[in-house]
Amino acid sequence: MKAKAKPLPDRSADAFVDAGEAAGFRIVAQAGVVPEEIELKKKMAAHQGHLATLANGPERKEAMAELARLELQYNIAREARQKFMRR
């Protein structure tokens, strides 16, 4: 009996990542460490999903402010990594 082949993971976002960065991310992932940038990206995606469920009002406004804060943190982390990689 043959084992079923598993589909490859969706890495369509990697098309826009520098090959060196992609290799670095893979090495870090294999070590069991998740970079801050990736954690923030996951939090942003979850928060966007939550934001989509909210109606207009103070709760939505607060959620939008939190999403903006997460996006700012993400951009700072990404820029710091890019500066480090250019050294």
PyMOL Python script that loads the backbone (N, CA, C, O; Angstrom):
from pymol import cmd

cmd.read_pdbstr("""\
ATOM      1  N   MET A   1       0.831  -1.165   0.000  1.00  0.00           N
ATOM      2  CA  MET A   1       0.000   0.000   0.000  1.00  0.00           C
ATOM      3  C   MET A   1       0.886   1.242   0.000  1.00  0.00           C
ATOM      4  O   MET A   1       1.819   1.346   0.795  1.00  0.00           O
ATOM      5  N   LYS A   2       0.590   2.175  -0.890  1.00  0.00           N
ATOM      6  CA  LYS A   2       1.375   3.392  -1.005  1.00  0.00           C
ATOM      7  C   LYS A   2       0.869   4.442  -0.023  1.00  0.00           C
ATOM      8  O   LYS A   2      -0.332   4.563   0.223  1.00  0.00           O
ATOM      9  N   ALA A   3       1.805   5.191   0.526  1.00  0.00           N
ATOM     10  CA  ALA A   3       1.425   6.309   1.415  1.00  0.00           C
ATOM     11  C   ALA A   3       1.033   7.492   0.539  1.00  0.00           C
ATOM     12  O   ALA A   3       1.646   7.754  -0.497  1.00  0.00           O
ATOM     13  N   LYS A   4       0.010   8.190   0.973  1.00  0.00           N
ATOM     14  CA  LYS A   4      -0.426   9.359   0.215  1.00  0.00           C
ATOM     15  C   LYS A   4       0.596  10.477   0.364  1.00  0.00           C
ATOM     16  O   LYS A   4       1.131  10.714   1.447  1.00  0.00           O
ATOM     17  N   ALA A   5       0.851  11.142  -0.723  1.00  0.00           N
ATOM     18  CA  ALA A   5       1.768  12.277  -0.704  1.00  0.00           C
ATOM     19  C   ALA A   5       1.069  13.474  -0.077  1.00  0.00           C
ATOM     20  O   ALA A   5      -0.121  13.702  -0.296  1.00  0.00           O
ATOM     21  N   LYS A   6       1.818  14.224   0.695  1.00  0.00           N
ATOM     22  CA  LYS A   6       1.269  15.422   1.319  1.00  0.00           C
ATOM     23  C   LYS A   6       1.520  16.613   0.399  1.00  0.00           C
ATOM     24  O   LYS A   6       2.559  16.673  -0.259  1.00  0.00           O
ATOM     25  N   PRO A   7       0.584  17.561   0.342  1.00  0.00           N
ATOM     26  CA  PRO A   7       0.818  18.742  -0.491  1.00  0.00           C
ATOM     27  C   PRO A   7       1.931  19.598   0.102  1.00  0.00           C
ATOM     28  O   PRO A   7       2.147  19.613   1.314  1.00  0.00           O
ATOM     29  N   LEU A   8       2.623  20.300  -0.767  1.00  0.00           N
ATOM     30  CA  LEU A   8       3.676  21.191  -0.309  1.00  0.00           C
ATOM     31  C   LEU A   8       3.057  22.354   0.448  1.00  0.00           C
ATOM     32  O   LEU A   8       1.933  22.755   0.148  1.00  0.00           O
ATOM     33  N   PRO A   9       3.773  22.902   1.423  1.00  0.00           N
ATOM     34  CA  PRO A   9       3.230  24.055   2.147  1.00  0.00           C
ATOM     35  C   PRO A   9       3.118  25.259   1.213  1.00  0.00           C
ATOM     36  O   PRO A   9       3.923  25.430   0.298  1.00  0.00           O
ATOM     37  N   ASP A  10       2.117  26.079   1.459  1.00  0.00           N
ATOM     38  CA  ASP A  10       1.921  27.279   0.637  1.00  0.00           C
ATOM     39  C   ASP A  10       2.978  28.304   1.013  1.00  0.00           C
ATOM     40  O   ASP A  10       2.965  28.844   2.119  1.00  0.00           O
ATOM     41  N   ARG A  11       3.869  28.562   0.113  1.00  0.00           N
ATOM     42  CA  ARG A  11       4.925  29.543   0.350  1.00  0.00           C
ATOM     43  C   ARG A  11       4.894  30.622  -0.724  1.00  0.00           C
ATOM     44  O   ARG A  11       5.935  31.115  -1.159  1.00  0.00           O
ATOM     45  N   SER A  12       3.684  30.980  -1.143  1.00  0.00           N
ATOM     46  CA  SER A  12       3.558  31.987  -2.198  1.00  0.00           C
ATOM     47  C   SER A  12       4.102  33.330  -1.761  1.00  0.00           C
ATOM     48  O   SER A  12       4.561  34.106  -2.598  1.00  0.00           O
ATOM     49  N   ALA A  13       4.063  33.627  -0.459  1.00  0.00           N
ATOM     50  CA  ALA A  13       4.598  34.899   0.036  1.00  0.00           C
ATOM     51  C   ALA A  13       6.118  34.944  -0.095  1.00  0.00           C
ATOM     52  O   ALA A  13       6.698  36.029  -0.143  1.00  0.00           O
ATOM     53  N   ASP A  14       6.774  33.779  -0.154  1.00  0.00           N
ATOM     54  CA  ASP A  14       8.230  33.737  -0.279  1.00  0.00           C
ATOM     55  C   ASP A  14       8.716  34.287  -1.612  1.00  0.00           C
ATOM     56  O   ASP A  14       9.898  34.602  -1.754  1.00  0.00           O
ATOM     57  N   ALA A  15       7.826  34.409  -2.588  1.00  0.00           N
ATOM     58  CA  ALA A  15       8.221  34.935  -3.886  1.00  0.00           C
ATOM     59  C   ALA A  15       8.697  36.374  -3.768  1.00  0.00           C
ATOM     60  O   ALA A  15       9.459  36.852  -4.608  1.00  0.00           O
ATOM     61  N   PHE A  16       8.249  37.063  -2.726  1.00  0.00           N
ATOM     62  CA  PHE A  16       8.598  38.466  -2.546  1.00  0.00           C
ATOM     63  C   PHE A  16       9.685  38.671  -1.492  1.00  0.00           C
ATOM     64  O   PHE A  16       9.984  39.803  -1.114  1.00  0.00           O
ATOM     65  N   VAL A  17      10.277  37.560  -1.018  1.00  0.00           N
ATOM     66  CA  VAL A  17      11.314  37.625   0.011  1.00  0.00           C
ATOM     67  C   VAL A  17      12.655  37.313  -0.643  1.00  0.00           C
ATOM     68  O   VAL A  17      12.767  36.400  -1.461  1.00  0.00           O
ATOM     69  N   ASP A  18      13.656  38.082  -0.272  1.00  0.00           N
ATOM     70  CA  ASP A  18      15.014  37.859  -0.743  1.00  0.00           C
ATOM     71  C   ASP A  18      15.440  36.433  -0.381  1.00  0.00           C
ATOM     72  O   ASP A  18      15.080  35.931   0.683  1.00  0.00           O
ATOM     73  N   ALA A  19      16.194  35.789  -1.250  1.00  0.00           N
ATOM     74  CA  ALA A  19      16.608  34.401  -1.024  1.00  0.00           C
ATOM     75  C   ALA A  19      17.408  34.270   0.268  1.00  0.00           C
ATOM     76  O   ALA A  19      17.261  33.280   0.984  1.00  0.00           O
ATOM     77  N   GLY A  20      18.240  35.237   0.572  1.00  0.00           N
ATOM     78  CA  GLY A  20      19.022  35.199   1.807  1.00  0.00           C
ATOM     79  C   GLY A  20      18.136  35.289   3.034  1.00  0.00           C
ATOM     80  O   GLY A  20      18.356  34.589   4.023  1.00  0.00           O
ATOM     81  N   GLU A  21      17.134  36.151   2.968  1.00  0.00           N
ATOM     82  CA  GLU A  21      16.198  36.295   4.088  1.00  0.00           C
ATOM     83  C   GLU A  21      15.391  35.016   4.269  1.00  0.00           C
ATOM     84  O   GLU A  21      15.175  34.566   5.394  1.00  0.00           O
ATOM     85  N   ALA A  22      14.947  34.434   3.162  1.00  0.00           N
ATOM     86  CA  ALA A  22      14.162  33.204   3.233  1.00  0.00           C
ATOM     87  C   ALA A  22      14.978  32.089   3.877  1.00  0.00           C
ATOM     88  O   ALA A  22      14.461  31.326   4.693  1.00  0.00           O
ATOM     89  N   ALA A  23      16.264  31.996   3.506  1.00  0.00           N
ATOM     90  CA  ALA A  23      17.132  30.975   4.099  1.00  0.00           C
ATOM     91  C   ALA A  23      17.306  31.236   5.591  1.00  0.00           C
ATOM     92  O   ALA A  23      17.294  30.306   6.397  1.00  0.00           O
ATOM     93  N   GLY A  24      17.467  32.498   5.951  1.00  0.00           N
ATOM     94  CA  GLY A  24      17.607  32.854   7.361  1.00  0.00           C
ATOM     95  C   GLY A  24      16.371  32.496   8.159  1.00  0.00           C
ATOM     96  O   GLY A  24      16.467  31.970   9.268  1.00  0.00           O
ATOM     97  N   PHE A  25      15.194  32.784   7.587  1.00  0.00           N
ATOM     98  CA  PHE A  25      13.935  32.455   8.261  1.00  0.00           C
ATOM     99  C   PHE A  25      13.802  30.945   8.442  1.00  0.00           C
ATOM    100  O   PHE A  25      13.337  30.486   9.485  1.00  0.00           O
ATOM    101  N   ARG A  26      14.211  30.164   7.428  1.00  0.00           N
ATOM    102  CA  ARG A  26      14.124  28.713   7.530  1.00  0.00           C
ATOM    103  C   ARG A  26      15.059  28.175   8.620  1.00  0.00           C
ATOM    104  O   ARG A  26      14.683  27.281   9.379  1.00  0.00           O
ATOM    105  N   ILE A  27      16.265  28.718   8.692  1.00  0.00           N
ATOM    106  CA  ILE A  27      17.224  28.269   9.706  1.00  0.00           C
ATOM    107  C   ILE A  27      16.685  28.560  11.097  1.00  0.00           C
ATOM    108  O   ILE A  27      16.762  27.718  11.992  1.00  0.00           O
ATOM    109  N   VAL A  28      16.141  29.758  11.272  1.00  0.00           N
ATOM    110  CA  VAL A  28      15.583  30.148  12.565  1.00  0.00           C
ATOM    111  C   VAL A  28      14.397  29.251  12.916  1.00  0.00           C
ATOM    112  O   VAL A  28      14.258  28.824  14.062  1.00  0.00           O
ATOM    113  N   ALA A  29      13.548  28.968  11.937  1.00  0.00           N
ATOM    114  CA  ALA A  29      12.376  28.121  12.170  1.00  0.00           C
ATOM    115  C   ALA A  29      12.795  26.700  12.545  1.00  0.00           C
ATOM    116  O   ALA A  29      12.193  26.085  13.425  1.00  0.00           O
ATOM    117  N   GLN A  30      13.822  26.181  11.881  1.00  0.00           N
ATOM    118  CA  GLN A  30      14.301  24.837  12.196  1.00  0.00           C
ATOM    119  C   GLN A  30      14.895  24.768  13.599  1.00  0.00           C
ATOM    120  O   GLN A  30      14.905  23.713  14.232  1.00  0.00           O
ATOM    121  N   ALA A  31      15.393  25.916  14.078  1.00  0.00           N
ATOM    122  CA  ALA A  31      15.942  25.974  15.435  1.00  0.00           C
ATOM    123  C   ALA A  31      14.834  26.100  16.473  1.00  0.00           C
ATOM    124  O   ALA A  31      15.092  26.050  17.676  1.00  0.00           O
ATOM    125  N   GLY A  32      13.605  26.264  16.007  1.00  0.00           N
ATOM    126  CA  GLY A  32      12.476  26.357  16.919  1.00  0.00           C
ATOM    127  C   GLY A  32      12.224  27.758  17.447  1.00  0.00           C
ATOM    128  O   GLY A  32      11.500  27.933  18.427  1.00  0.00           O
ATOM    129  N   VAL A  33      12.814  28.752  16.807  1.00  0.00           N
ATOM    130  CA  VAL A  33      12.661  30.135  17.226  1.00  0.00           C
ATOM    131  C   VAL A  33      11.804  30.866  16.194  1.00  0.00           C
ATOM    132  O   VAL A  33      11.964  30.678  14.988  1.00  0.00           O
ATOM    133  N   VAL A  34      10.896  31.699  16.690  1.00  0.00           N
ATOM    134  CA  VAL A  34      10.060  32.480  15.781  1.00  0.00           C
ATOM    135  C   VAL A  34      10.465  33.942  15.917  1.00  0.00           C
ATOM    136  O   VAL A  34      10.364  34.512  17.003  1.00  0.00           O
ATOM    137  N   PRO A  35      10.924  34.560  14.821  1.00  0.00           N
ATOM    138  CA  PRO A  35      11.318  35.965  14.894  1.00  0.00           C
ATOM    139  C   PRO A  35      10.130  36.854  15.286  1.00  0.00           C
ATOM    140  O   PRO A  35       8.976  36.543  14.992  1.00  0.00           O
ATOM    141  N   GLU A  36      10.445  37.960  15.954  1.00  0.00           N
ATOM    142  CA  GLU A  36       9.412  38.899  16.391  1.00  0.00           C
ATOM    143  C   GLU A  36       8.558  39.355  15.206  1.00  0.00           C
ATOM    144  O   GLU A  36       7.343  39.512  15.328  1.00  0.00           O
ATOM    145  N   GLU A  37       9.195  39.561  14.085  1.00  0.00           N
ATOM    146  CA  GLU A  37       8.506  40.018  12.877  1.00  0.00           C
ATOM    147  C   GLU A  37       7.395  39.048  12.469  1.00  0.00           C
ATOM    148  O   GLU A  37       6.303  39.475  12.093  1.00  0.00           O
ATOM    149  N   ILE A  38       7.669  37.768  12.542  1.00  0.00           N
ATOM    150  CA  ILE A  38       6.691  36.754  12.149  1.00  0.00           C
ATOM    151  C   ILE A  38       5.562  36.690  13.170  1.00  0.00           C
ATOM    152  O   ILE A  38       4.392  36.589  12.799  1.00  0.00           O
ATOM    153  N   GLU A  39       5.909  36.749  14.454  1.00  0.00           N
ATOM    154  CA  GLU A  39       4.878  36.752  15.506  1.00  0.00           C
ATOM    155  C   GLU A  39       3.935  37.937  15.328  1.00  0.00           C
ATOM    156  O   GLU A  39       2.719  37.795  15.453  1.00  0.00           O
ATOM    157  N   LEU A  40       4.497  39.096  15.039  1.00  0.00           N
ATOM    158  CA  LEU A  40       3.667  40.290  14.851  1.00  0.00           C
ATOM    159  C   LEU A  40       2.764  40.144  13.630  1.00  0.00           C
ATOM    160  O   LEU A  40       1.618  40.592  13.639  1.00  0.00           O
ATOM    161  N   LYS A  41       3.285  39.519  12.586  1.00  0.00           N
ATOM    162  CA  LYS A  41       2.482  39.302  11.381  1.00  0.00           C
ATOM    163  C   LYS A  41       1.284  38.405  11.682  1.00  0.00           C
ATOM    164  O   LYS A  41       0.184  38.647  11.186  1.00  0.00           O
ATOM    165  N   LYS A  42       1.497  37.370  12.495  1.00  0.00           N
ATOM    166  CA  LYS A  42       0.406  36.472  12.884  1.00  0.00           C
ATOM    167  C   LYS A  42      -0.627  37.218  13.727  1.00  0.00           C
ATOM    168  O   LYS A  42      -1.833  37.062  13.533  1.00  0.00           O
ATOM    169  N   LYS A  43      -0.135  38.035  14.673  1.00  0.00           N
ATOM    170  CA  LYS A  43      -1.048  38.814  15.512  1.00  0.00           C
ATOM    171  C   LYS A  43      -1.869  39.790  14.672  1.00  0.00           C
ATOM    172  O   LYS A  43      -3.059  39.981  14.925  1.00  0.00           O
ATOM    173  N   MET A  44      -1.233  40.410  13.671  1.00  0.00           N
ATOM    174  CA  MET A  44      -1.950  41.349  12.806  1.00  0.00           C
ATOM    175  C   MET A  44      -3.051  40.637  12.033  1.00  0.00           C
ATOM    176  O   MET A  44      -4.162  41.154  11.911  1.00  0.00           O
ATOM    177  N   ALA A  45      -2.749  39.460  11.513  1.00  0.00           N
ATOM    178  CA  ALA A  45      -3.753  38.710  10.755  1.00  0.00           C
ATOM    179  C   ALA A  45      -4.932  38.334  11.647  1.00  0.00           C
ATOM    180  O   ALA A  45      -6.087  38.456  11.238  1.00  0.00           O
ATOM    181  N   ALA A  46      -4.646  37.882  12.851  1.00  0.00           N
ATOM    182  CA  ALA A  46      -5.721  37.516  13.786  1.00  0.00           C
ATOM    183  C   ALA A  46      -6.535  38.747  14.158  1.00  0.00           C
ATOM    184  O   ALA A  46      -7.760  38.683  14.258  1.00  0.00           O
ATOM    185  N   HIS A  47      -5.858  39.856  14.361  1.00  0.00           N
ATOM    186  CA  HIS A  47      -6.555  41.076  14.755  1.00  0.00           C
ATOM    187  C   HIS A  47      -7.426  41.606  13.604  1.00  0.00           C
ATOM    188  O   HIS A  47      -8.512  42.137  13.835  1.00  0.00           O
ATOM    189  N   GLN A  48      -6.943  41.457  12.373  1.00  0.00           N
ATOM    190  CA  GLN A  48      -7.749  41.879  11.216  1.00  0.00           C
ATOM    191  C   GLN A  48      -9.025  41.054  11.131  1.00  0.00           C
ATOM    192  O   GLN A  48     -10.087  41.586  10.809  1.00  0.00           O
ATOM    193  N   GLY A  49      -8.930  39.763  11.417  1.00  0.00           N
ATOM    194  CA  GLY A  49     -10.110  38.911  11.430  1.00  0.00           C
ATOM    195  C   GLY A  49     -11.092  39.336  12.500  1.00  0.00           C
ATOM    196  O   GLY A  49     -12.300  39.361  12.266  1.00  0.00           O
ATOM    197  N   HIS A  50     -10.580  39.671  13.676  1.00  0.00           N
ATOM    198  CA  HIS A  50     -11.427  40.138  14.771  1.00  0.00           C
ATOM    199  C   HIS A  50     -12.069  41.473  14.403  1.00  0.00           C
ATOM    200  O   HIS A  50     -13.251  41.693  14.669  1.00  0.00           O
ATOM    201  N   LEU A  51     -11.305  42.344  13.804  1.00  0.00           N
ATOM    202  CA  LEU A  51     -11.797  43.668  13.414  1.00  0.00           C
ATOM    203  C   LEU A  51     -12.951  43.554  12.416  1.00  0.00           C
ATOM    204  O   LEU A  51     -13.888  44.352  12.451  1.00  0.00           O
ATOM    205  N   ALA A  52     -12.882  42.575  11.542  1.00  0.00           N
ATOM    206  CA  ALA A  52     -13.934  42.382  10.538  1.00  0.00           C
ATOM    207  C   ALA A  52     -15.269  41.993  11.172  1.00  0.00           C
ATOM    208  O   ALA A  52     -16.322  42.173  10.560  1.00  0.00           O
ATOM    209  N   THR A  53     -15.229  41.469  12.379  1.00  0.00           N
ATOM    210  CA  THR A  53     -16.480  41.047  13.034  1.00  0.00           C
ATOM    211  C   THR A  53     -17.139  42.170  13.830  1.00  0.00           C
ATOM    212  O   THR A  53     -18.274  42.029  14.284  1.00  0.00           O
ATOM    213  N   LEU A  54     -16.433  43.272  13.996  1.00  0.00           N
ATOM    214  CA  LEU A  54     -16.950  44.352  14.834  1.00  0.00           C
ATOM    215  C   LEU A  54     -17.742  45.369  14.022  1.00  0.00           C
ATOM    216  O   LEU A  54     -17.381  45.707  12.894  1.00  0.00           O
ATOM    217  N   ALA A  55     -18.827  45.846  14.618  1.00  0.00           N
ATOM    218  CA  ALA A  55     -19.607  46.922  14.008  1.00  0.00           C
ATOM    219  C   ALA A  55     -18.976  48.251  14.405  1.00  0.00           C
ATOM    220  O   ALA A  55     -18.157  48.310  15.323  1.00  0.00           O
ATOM    221  N   ASN A  56     -19.358  49.305  13.714  1.00  0.00           N
ATOM    222  CA  ASN A  56     -18.844  50.629  14.056  1.00  0.00           C
ATOM    223  C   ASN A  56     -19.187  50.967  15.491  1.00  0.00           C
ATOM    224  O   ASN A  56     -20.280  50.669  15.973  1.00  0.00           O
ATOM    225  N   GLY A  57     -18.257  51.581  16.153  1.00  0.00           N
ATOM    226  CA  GLY A  57     -18.467  51.958  17.544  1.00  0.00           C
ATOM    227  C   GLY A  57     -17.147  52.053  18.265  1.00  0.00           C
ATOM    228  O   GLY A  57     -16.091  51.922  17.647  1.00  0.00           O
ATOM    229  N   PRO A  58     -17.190  52.282  19.571  1.00  0.00           N
ATOM    230  CA  PRO A  58     -15.946  52.455  20.327  1.00  0.00           C
ATOM    231  C   PRO A  58     -15.060  51.205  20.345  1.00  0.00           C
ATOM    232  O   PRO A  58     -13.834  51.319  20.353  1.00  0.00           O
ATOM    233  N   GLU A  59     -15.666  50.018  20.351  1.00  0.00           N
ATOM    234  CA  GLU A  59     -14.874  48.787  20.357  1.00  0.00           C
ATOM    235  C   GLU A  59     -14.102  48.640  19.046  1.00  0.00           C
ATOM    236  O   GLU A  59     -12.939  48.237  19.054  1.00  0.00           O
ATOM    237  N   ARG A  60     -14.736  48.963  17.933  1.00  0.00           N
ATOM    238  CA  ARG A  60     -14.063  48.892  16.628  1.00  0.00           C
ATOM    239  C   ARG A  60     -12.940  49.926  16.543  1.00  0.00           C
ATOM    240  O   ARG A  60     -11.864  49.646  16.013  1.00  0.00           O
ATOM    241  N   LYS A  61     -13.203  51.114  17.067  1.00  0.00           N
ATOM    242  CA  LYS A  61     -12.194  52.168  17.042  1.00  0.00           C
ATOM    243  C   LYS A  61     -10.962  51.743  17.853  1.00  0.00           C
ATOM    244  O   LYS A  61      -9.826  51.976  17.439  1.00  0.00           O
ATOM    245  N   GLU A  62     -11.200  51.127  18.997  1.00  0.00           N
ATOM    246  CA  GLU A  62     -10.113  50.633  19.837  1.00  0.00           C
ATOM    247  C   GLU A  62      -9.339  49.519  19.121  1.00  0.00           C
ATOM    248  O   GLU A  62      -8.112  49.464  19.194  1.00  0.00           O
ATOM    249  N   ALA A  63     -10.059  48.644  18.437  1.00  0.00           N
ATOM    250  CA  ALA A  63      -9.419  47.546  17.706  1.00  0.00           C
ATOM    251  C   ALA A  63      -8.585  48.085  16.543  1.00  0.00           C
ATOM    252  O   ALA A  63      -7.517  47.551  16.244  1.00  0.00           O
ATOM    253  N   MET A  64      -9.066  49.132  15.893  1.00  0.00           N
ATOM    254  CA  MET A  64      -8.310  49.743  14.795  1.00  0.00           C
ATOM    255  C   MET A  64      -7.022  50.377  15.321  1.00  0.00           C
ATOM    256  O   MET A  64      -5.982  50.309  14.665  1.00  0.00           O
ATOM    257  N   ALA A  65      -7.089  50.992  16.498  1.00  0.00           N
ATOM    258  CA  ALA A  65      -5.894  51.582  17.102  1.00  0.00           C
ATOM    259  C   ALA A  65      -4.878  50.489  17.449  1.00  0.00           C
ATOM    260  O   ALA A  65      -3.676  50.676  17.262  1.00  0.00           O
ATOM    261  N   GLU A  66      -5.358  49.357  17.952  1.00  0.00           N
ATOM    262  CA  GLU A  66      -4.477  48.247  18.277  1.00  0.00           C
ATOM    263  C   GLU A  66      -3.825  47.676  17.022  1.00  0.00           C
ATOM    264  O   GLU A  66      -2.642  47.335  17.037  1.00  0.00           O
ATOM    265  N   LEU A  67      -4.585  47.571  15.942  1.00  0.00           N
ATOM    266  CA  LEU A  67      -4.029  47.083  14.682  1.00  0.00           C
ATOM    267  C   LEU A  67      -2.956  48.044  14.172  1.00  0.00           C
ATOM    268  O   LEU A  67      -1.916  47.604  13.681  1.00  0.00           O
ATOM    269  N   ALA A  68      -3.195  49.335  14.282  1.00  0.00           N
ATOM    270  CA  ALA A  68      -2.197  50.326  13.860  1.00  0.00           C
ATOM    271  C   ALA A  68      -0.928  50.193  14.694  1.00  0.00           C
ATOM    272  O   ALA A  68       0.176  50.320  14.163  1.00  0.00           O
ATOM    273  N   ARG A  69      -1.074  49.937  16.005  1.00  0.00           N
ATOM    274  CA  ARG A  69       0.076  49.754  16.884  1.00  0.00           C
ATOM    275  C   ARG A  69       0.872  48.515  16.481  1.00  0.00           C
ATOM    276  O   ARG A  69       2.102  48.546  16.447  1.00  0.00           O
ATOM    277  N   LEU A  70       0.168  47.428  16.175  1.00  0.00           N
ATOM    278  CA  LEU A  70       0.838  46.199  15.741  1.00  0.00           C
ATOM    279  C   LEU A  70       1.573  46.410  14.418  1.00  0.00           C
ATOM    280  O   LEU A  70       2.691  45.926  14.244  1.00  0.00           O
ATOM    281  N   GLU A  71       0.951  47.127  13.492  1.00  0.00           N
ATOM    282  CA  GLU A  71       1.584  47.399  12.202  1.00  0.00           C
ATOM    283  C   GLU A  71       2.850  48.239  12.384  1.00  0.00           C
ATOM    284  O   GLU A  71       3.852  48.011  11.707  1.00  0.00           O
ATOM    285  N   LEU A  72       2.801  49.198  13.288  1.00  0.00           N
ATOM    286  CA  LEU A  72       3.976  50.018  13.566  1.00  0.00           C
ATOM    287  C   LEU A  72       5.097  49.155  14.141  1.00  0.00           C
ATOM    288  O   LEU A  72       6.243  49.257  13.703  1.00  0.00           O
ATOM    289  N   GLN A  73       4.778  48.313  15.113  1.00  0.00           N
ATOM    290  CA  GLN A  73       5.774  47.407  15.692  1.00  0.00           C
ATOM    291  C   GLN A  73       6.367  46.493  14.617  1.00  0.00           C
ATOM    292  O   GLN A  73       7.576  46.262  14.588  1.00  0.00           O
ATOM    293  N   TYR A  74       5.509  45.977  13.738  1.00  0.00           N
ATOM    294  CA  TYR A  74       5.961  45.089  12.667  1.00  0.00           C
ATOM    295  C   TYR A  74       6.944  45.813  11.754  1.00  0.00           C
ATOM    296  O   TYR A  74       8.000  45.277  11.418  1.00  0.00           O
ATOM    297  N   ASN A  75       6.593  47.028  11.356  1.00  0.00           N
ATOM    298  CA  ASN A  75       7.457  47.789  10.452  1.00  0.00           C
ATOM    299  C   ASN A  75       8.794  48.126  11.113  1.00  0.00           C
ATOM    300  O   ASN A  75       9.832  48.108  10.451  1.00  0.00           O
ATOM    301  N   ILE A  76       8.776  48.433  12.406  1.00  0.00           N
ATOM    302  CA  ILE A  76      10.019  48.709  13.126  1.00  0.00           C
ATOM    303  C   ILE A  76      10.887  47.454  13.171  1.00  0.00           C
ATOM    304  O   ILE A  76      12.090  47.529  12.920  1.00  0.00           O
ATOM    305  N   ALA A  77      10.297  46.305  13.486  1.00  0.00           N
ATOM    306  CA  ALA A  77      11.045  45.046  13.552  1.00  0.00           C
ATOM    307  C   ALA A  77      11.615  44.674  12.183  1.00  0.00           C
ATOM    308  O   ALA A  77      12.756  44.224  12.081  1.00  0.00           O
ATOM    309  N   ARG A  78      10.822  44.863  11.144  1.00  0.00           N
ATOM    310  CA  ARG A  78      11.284  44.534   9.791  1.00  0.00           C
ATOM    311  C   ARG A  78      12.440  45.437   9.377  1.00  0.00           C
ATOM    312  O   ARG A  78      13.429  44.972   8.810  1.00  0.00           O
ATOM    313  N   GLU A  79      12.308  46.735   9.664  1.00  0.00           N
ATOM    314  CA  GLU A  79      13.365  47.676   9.310  1.00  0.00           C
ATOM    315  C   GLU A  79      14.654  47.372  10.074  1.00  0.00           C
ATOM    316  O   GLU A  79      15.745  47.453   9.510  1.00  0.00           O
ATOM    317  N   ALA A  80      14.530  47.024  11.350  1.00  0.00           N
ATOM    318  CA  ALA A  80      15.709  46.678  12.146  1.00  0.00           C
ATOM    319  C   ALA A  80      16.407  45.457  11.568  1.00  0.00           C
ATOM    320  O   ALA A  80      17.635  45.424  11.489  1.00  0.00           O
ATOM    321  N   ARG A  81      15.632  44.449  11.162  1.00  0.00           N
ATOM    322  CA  ARG A  81      16.232  43.249  10.559  1.00  0.00           C
ATOM    323  C   ARG A  81      16.924  43.592   9.255  1.00  0.00           C
ATOM    324  O   ARG A  81      18.024  43.103   8.993  1.00  0.00           O
ATOM    325  N   GLN A  82      16.298  44.427   8.427  1.00  0.00           N
ATOM    326  CA  GLN A  82      16.891  44.801   7.149  1.00  0.00           C
ATOM    327  C   GLN A  82      18.192  45.567   7.349  1.00  0.00           C
ATOM    328  O   GLN A  82      19.160  45.345   6.621  1.00  0.00           O
ATOM    329  N   LYS A  83      18.225  46.467   8.331  1.00  0.00           N
ATOM    330  CA  LYS A  83      19.463  47.201   8.613  1.00  0.00           C
ATOM    331  C   LYS A  83      20.552  46.259   9.082  1.00  0.00           C
ATOM    332  O   LYS A  83      21.713  46.409   8.701  1.00  0.00           O
ATOM    333  N   PHE A  84      20.186  45.284   9.913  1.00  0.00           N
ATOM    334  CA  PHE A  84      21.152  44.314  10.407  1.00  0.00           C
ATOM    335  C   PHE A  84      21.703  43.479   9.259  1.00  0.00           C
ATOM    336  O   PHE A  84      22.902  43.200   9.220  1.00  0.00           O
ATOM    337  N   MET A  85      20.855  43.081   8.335  1.00  0.00           N
ATOM    338  CA  MET A  85      21.280  42.228   7.217  1.00  0.00           C
ATOM    339  C   MET A  85      22.195  42.982   6.253  1.00  0.00           C
ATOM    340  O   MET A  85      22.997  42.354   5.563  1.00  0.00           O
ATOM    341  N   ARG A  86      22.097  44.302   6.188  1.00  0.00           N
ATOM    342  CA  ARG A  86      22.918  45.082   5.264  1.00  0.00           C
ATOM    343  C   ARG A  86      24.346  45.258   5.759  1.00  0.00           C
ATOM    344  O   ARG A  86      25.217  45.669   4.993  1.00  0.00           O
ATOM    345  N   ARG A  87      24.597  44.955   7.016  1.00  0.00           N
ATOM    346  CA  ARG A  87      25.955  45.147   7.577  1.00  0.00           C
ATOM    347  C   ARG A  87      26.948  44.260   6.924  1.00  0.00           C
ATOM    348  O   ARG A  87      28.128  44.292   7.273  1.00  0.00           O
TER     349      ARG A  87
END
""", "prot")
cmd.dss("prot")
cmd.show_as("cartoon", "prot")
cmd.util.cbc("prot")
cmd.orient("prot")
